[in-house]
Amino acid sequence: MGKNPGFMGHSSDIAGNSHKVVKENEYEEEDFSRLAIWQLKDSDKKYKQIDEYSQKKAKKWLEKYVDSLSGISPKMILNCRYTYKRTYKNAIKTTQSILHQKIGNTYEIFHGEWLNFEDFKATNTIERLWKKVVEYARTYTENNNLSISTETKKSICYDFTKCLNALILFIEKYDTFFHHLVYHMRYKEHISIPDKIGQPETMRKNEIVVKQPIIPNITKAVRLALTIF
């Protein structure tokens, strides 16, 4: 029997819209988690929450990886969990170091406490960044009822819009660079300890990155845009 093109197209639209909703909810949940951690006053609790947050991120990566595996022992899968958690953290530290050398403390825009490069990938980027500004201002002033005028919001959002025009292409390239760096660091672990986490061939084909990727060129326009944040 032939397939009904109209029905298939409709199903595809539903699936696509559902995916968008799920992604938006994931962004909101991550926002809440990072903000809650950042607002903690107790250092021990804060670092414990940071560690738990990192574990959740690493677990998501691992779950995607495990889905594609076959013929690998449960012990190796467990080892992968800890190894991938470590490589993800190391990838962040590596990029933070590289960015700090190139743009100073502005690197926190990409991997900071209140802002992350993934914030620039949302469909409602301007509103998302504005919420970050409000959250930061209220935390910094310790005033949860802090009010910001409409004119101030318009001015700040206007600056955001101008900056995004200069940043959008770089963010896309940086996103690819960072994920390839994580894949590369995983690949090196598989080369180093194949008996513990499996041979490199057990990785997904599109995640095998042999050569270390190079961070995208940071132009003067990008540097200038970053200073706004």
WOHUNOR-V508320 format. One record per pair of residues at least 4 apart in sequence whose ideal C-beta (glycine too) atoms are under 6 Angstrom apart, sorted by the first residue. I is the first residue (numbers start at 1). GAP is how many residues later the second one is. D is the distance in Angstrom with one decimal. If there is no record, write none. Layout:
i->I gap->GAP d->D
i->I gap->GAP d->D
This chain:
i->3 gap->5 d->5.7
i->27 gap->95 d->5.6
i->33 gap->20 d->5.8
i->35 gap->100 d->5.6
i->37 gap->12 d->4.4
i->37 gap->13 d->5.9
i->38 gap->75 d->5.0
i->39 gap->100 d->5.9
i->40 gap->5 d->5.2
i->40 gap->6 d->4.1
i->58 gap->26 d->5.5
i->58 gap->27 d->3.6
i->58 gap->30 d->5.2
i->61 gap->23 d->5.7
i->62 gap->19 d->5.1
i->62 gap->22 d->5.3
i->66 gap->11 d->6.0
i->68 gap->136 d->4.9
i->72 gap->4 d->4.8
i->72 gap->126 d->5.0
i->72 gap->130 d->5.6
i->76 gap->121 d->5.5
i->76 gap->122 d->5.2
i->79 gap->4 d->5.9
i->79 gap->117 d->4.7
i->79 gap->118 d->4.9
i->80 gap->4 d->5.6
i->80 gap->117 d->4.8
i->83 gap->106 d->5.1
i->83 gap->114 d->5.3
i->87 gap->98 d->4.2
i->87 gap->99 d->5.4
i->87 gap->102 d->6.0
i->88 gap->94 d->6.0
i->91 gap->90 d->5.0
i->91 gap->91 d->4.6
i->91 gap->94 d->5.5
i->92 gap->19 d->5.2
i->95 gap->4 d->5.9
i->96 gap->11 d->5.6
i->96 gap->15 d->5.4
i->98 gap->117 d->5.5
i->99 gap->4 d->5.8
i->99 gap->8 d->3.4
i->100 gap->7 d->4.8
i->102 gap->116 d->5.6
i->103 gap->4 d->5.9
i->106 gap->120 d->4.7
i->108 gap->4 d->3.2
i->109 gap->6 d->5.4
i->109 gap->117 d->6.0
i->109 gap->120 d->5.1
i->110 gap->7 d->4.3
i->114 gap->22 d->5.2
i->115 gap->4 d->5.8
i->115 gap->17 d->5.9
i->117 gap->57 d->5.9
i->119 gap->9 d->5.8
i->120 gap->5 d->5.8
i->120 gap->51 d->4.6
i->122 gap->6 d->4.8
i->124 gap->4 d->5.6
i->126 gap->31 d->5.4
i->126 gap->34 d->5.3
i->129 gap->31 d->5.3
i->130 gap->27 d->5.8
i->136 gap->4 d->5.9
i->137 gap->9 d->5.7
i->138 gap->5 d->5.9
i->138 gap->6 d->5.4
i->138 gap->8 d->4.8
i->141 gap->5 d->5.6
i->148 gap->4 d->5.2
i->148 gap->5 d->5.9
i->153 gap->4 d->6.0
i->159 gap->69 d->5.3
i->163 gap->4 d->5.8
i->163 gap->62 d->4.1
i->163 gap->65 d->4.8
i->164 gap->4 d->5.6
i->166 gap->55 d->4.7
i->166 gap->59 d->4.1
i->167 gap->4 d->5.5
i->167 gap->58 d->5.1
i->170 gap->4 d->6.0
i->170 gap->46 d->5.9
i->170 gap->52 d->4.9
i->173 gap->43 d->3.9
i->174 gap->42 d->5.7
i->177 gap->36 d->5.2
i->177 gap->38 d->5.6
i->177 gap->39 d->5.9
i->180 gap->29 d->5.0
i->180 gap->33 d->4.2
i->181 gap->32 d->5.4
i->183 gap->24 d->4.5
i->183 gap->26 d->4.2
i->184 gap->25 d->4.1
i->184 gap->28 d->5.3
i->187 gap->13 d->5.8
i->187 gap->21 d->5.9
i->187 gap->22 d->5.8
i->190 gap->4 d->5.9
i->190 gap->7 d->6.0
i->190 gap->10 d->4.3
i->193 gap->4 d->5.8
i->194 gap->5 d->4.7
i->198 gap->4 d->3.8
i->203 gap->4 d->5.3
i->203 gap->5 d->5.2
i->218 gap->4 d->5.1
i->218 gap->5 d->6.0
